[in-house]
Amino acid sequence: MSKVDEATDKPLTPKQEAFALAYFETGNAAEAYRRAYNTDENARDNWVYVEASQLLDHPKVSLRIQELQQHAQALSMFSRMEALKEYEEARVLAAKVGNPSAMVSATTGKAKLFGLEAPARARMEHTGKDGKDLPQQQVTIFQLPDNGRG
């Protein structure tokens, strides 16, 4: 039996389990590592990132995180697909009763559900090195979809 097989046959250590749970909760490997392994506040970030990355690559830890995600998805009471179905039902009903604004609203809801809405615009002002105002610029901010965590 290889070392990899032996390592995957053993259960997770309590700290590995704590890491998996903290990662599932926060989605942040470094934060999960800090919580599970009680790292010193002054611990170098680079060191924490390396240790956390190695734990994410550990076969048993990554499988445990997948199990937690699958379990949460199975227990979800309302999924993105269910929301999509309800929006479509509302759009069809609005079409039947001749309510175009409700149809547009349902279509807009479907677009937002999948992050397809138009990008938001923001104005930002900065001050130059000499303390004088810089010209105002408009910046487009793109909103990324949350990949099924809705």
Secondary structure, 3 states (H helix, E strand, C coil): CCHHHHHHHCCCCHHHHHHHHHHHHHCCHHHHHHHHHCCCCCCCHHHHHHHHHHHHHCHHHHHHHHHHHHHHHHHCCCCHHHHHHHHHHHHHHHHHCCCHHHHHHHHHHHHHHCCCCCCEEEEECCECCCCCECCCEEEEECCCCCCCCC
